[in-house]
Amino acid sequence: MPLPITLWLVNPDSAMCDAWREAFIDLPNVRVVEGMYQSLEPHDCFVTAGNSFGIMTAGIDAAVIERHGLGLMKRVQERIRNEYLGEQPIGTAFIEGTGQPDYRYIVHAPTMRTPGVIAGTDKVYIATWASLLAIYRHNVETSDEICTVGFPAMGAGFGGVPYKEVARQMATAYKHYLHPPHRMDWDMVIRREKAILP
């Protein structure tokens, strides 16, 4: 069973926040923060919505690096080189420490190989799901539990995914995290696919 976490969904655009509020209305432990990442109070972990090469120089990634320093990007890229031979696949995520006690971790979860439009795909779901799994594994395997997780609007920037679709795919991933299947059969797979696909 999944361990409880609290999601903080962070974006300065009221339309994005409204889309999250609607999509996550029936889901527990969710807080929508209408504001900038830079003004977010201390939390355990923040998810980046980056690219497969760990080049964190634009969008929310740039704000994360401004907060934590270029050393974090270098460590992320080193892991991508060592663990993924230089290109981290979409659908994978890993946790990297920041070295700062009030913002201990980030999750690096690419939504795209290189910056470009991902509208009409399920990549927002895939990256959100990978992030939640990385946090789950971390909490199962270590005593330094991640309880509060900040998420940006995955795929809404360079990805060009409409806000309602961002919110729907992210909420679907969180629903699947909260309610894992009790059995594996094609009926379950079909229901899951219908819930995910744009």
C-alpha positions in Angstrom: 0.0 0.0 0.0 1.2 3.6 -0.7 2.5 5.6 2.2 0.7 8.9 2.9 2.2 12.1 1.4 0.8 15.6 0.9 1.0 17.2 -2.5 1.5 20.9 -2.9 0.6 22.0 -6.5 2.4 25.2 -7.2 1.7 27.7 -10.0 1.3 31.5 -10.3 -1.5 31.3 -12.9 -5.0 31.3 -11.3 -6.4 29.3 -14.3 -3.9 26.5 -13.7 -4.8 26.5 -10.0 -8.5 26.4 -10.8 -7.9 23.4 -13.0 -6.1 21.6 -10.2 -8.8 22.4 -7.7 -11.4 20.9 -10.0 -9.4 17.7 -10.9 -8.2 17.0 -7.4 -11.4 17.9 -5.6 -12.1 14.4 -4.2 -8.5 13.5 -3.5 -7.0 13.8 0.0 -3.9 15.7 1.2 -3.7 18.1 -1.7 -2.9 21.8 -1.3 -3.1 24.2 -4.3 -0.6 27.1 -4.0 -1.2 30.0 -6.3 2.2 31.6 -6.3 5.8 31.3 -7.4 8.2 28.4 -6.4 10.5 31.0 -4.9 7.9 32.0 -2.3 7.0 28.4 -1.3 7.6 27.7 2.4 9.9 24.8 3.4 8.9 21.3 2.1 10.6 18.0 1.9 10.8 17.5 -1.8 10.1 19.3 -5.1 9.5 17.6 -8.5 11.2 19.1 -11.5 9.5 18.8 -14.9 12.6 18.8 -17.0 14.3 17.2 -19.9 16.1 13.9 -20.4 19.6 15.5 -20.2 19.3 17.4 -16.9 19.9 20.8 -18.5 18.1 22.8 -15.9 18.4 26.3 -17.3 14.8 27.3 -18.1 11.3 27.2 -16.6 10.8 25.7 -13.2 14.1 23.9 -13.4 16.0 27.3 -13.5 14.1 28.4 -10.4 15.1 25.2 -8.6 18.8 25.7 -9.6 18.7 29.4 -8.6 17.5 28.2 -5.1 20.0 25.3 -4.7 23.0 26.2 -6.9 24.6 24.9 -10.0 26.1 22.0 -8.0 22.6 20.4 -8.0 22.4 20.4 -11.8 25.9 18.9 -12.0 24.9 16.1 -9.7 21.7 15.5 -11.6 23.7 15.3 -14.9 26.3 13.1 -13.4 23.6 10.6 -12.4 22.0 10.7 -15.8 25.4 10.0 -17.3 26.2 7.1 -14.9 22.7 5.6 -14.5 21.2 6.2 -17.9 24.3 6.5 -20.2 23.6 10.2 -20.8 19.8 10.2 -21.5 17.2 9.7 -18.9 14.0 8.1 -20.3 10.7 9.7 -19.9 8.9 7.5 -17.3 11.8 7.3 -15.0 12.6 9.5 -12.0 15.2 9.7 -9.3 15.6 11.6 -6.0 18.6 13.8 -5.5 19.6 15.5 -2.2 19.9 19.3 -2.1 22.1 19.5 1.0 19.7 22.0 2.5 17.7 20.9 5.6 14.5 22.8 4.8 14.4 21.6 1.1 16.0 18.2 1.4 15.3 16.6 -2.0 14.3 17.1 -5.6 12.8 14.5 -7.9 14.2 14.7 -11.4 11.4 13.5 -13.7 11.6 14.5 -17.4 8.4 15.2 -19.2 10.2 15.4 -22.6 13.5 14.5 -24.2 14.2 18.0 -25.4 12.1 21.1 -25.0 9.0 20.9 -27.2 5.3 20.4 -27.4 3.9 17.2 -25.7 0.2 18.1 -26.0 -1.9 15.2 -27.0 0.3 12.6 -25.2 0.2 10.9 -21.9 3.7 12.2 -20.8 2.3 14.4 -18.0 0.8 11.2 -16.5 3.9 9.2 -17.1 6.3 11.8 -15.4 3.9 12.3 -12.5 3.5 8.6 -11.9 7.3 8.1 -12.1 7.8 10.9 -9.5 5.3 9.3 -7.1 6.9 5.9 -7.5 10.4 7.4 -6.8 9.0 9.0 -3.6 7.3 5.8 -2.6 10.5 3.7 -3.0 12.4 6.3 -1.1 10.0 6.2 1.8 9.9 2.4 1.9 13.7 2.1 1.8 14.9 5.0 4.0 14.0 6.5 7.4 14.3 10.1 6.1 10.7 10.2 5.0 9.4 12.6 2.4 6.0 13.9 3.6 5.4 17.2 1.6 6.0 17.1 -2.1 5.8 20.2 -4.3 4.7 19.7 -7.9 4.8 22.3 -10.7 2.3 22.1 -13.6 3.9 19.2 -15.4 4.1 19.9 -19.2 2.3 23.2 -19.1 5.3 25.4 -20.0 7.4 24.4 -23.0 5.2 21.3 -23.3 2.2 23.3 -24.3 -0.3 21.0 -22.6 -3.6 22.7 -21.8 -4.1 23.4 -18.1 -7.2 21.1 -17.7 -5.3 18.3 -19.4 -2.3 18.8 -17.1 -4.5 18.7 -14.1 -6.5 15.6 -15.3 -3.3 13.6 -16.0 -1.7 14.6 -12.7 -4.8 13.8 -10.8 -5.1 10.4 -12.5 -1.5 9.5 -11.5 -2.2 10.5 -7.9 -5.5 8.4 -7.9 -3.5 5.4 -9.2 -0.9 6.0 -6.4 -3.6 6.1 -3.8 -5.5 3.0 -5.1 -3.1 0.5 -6.6 -4.8 -2.5 -8.2 -5.5 -5.6 -6.1 -5.1 -7.9 -9.1 -3.5 -7.7 -12.5 -5.9 -8.5 -15.4 -6.9 -7.0 -18.7 -10.0 -5.4 -17.3 -7.9 -3.4 -14.9 -5.5 -2.5 -17.6 -8.3 -1.3 -19.9 -9.9 0.8 -17.1 -6.5 2.3 -16.4 -5.8 3.1 -20.0 -9.1 4.8 -20.5 -8.4 6.9 -17.4 -5.0 8.0 -18.6 -5.3 8.6 -22.3 -5.9 12.2 -23.4 
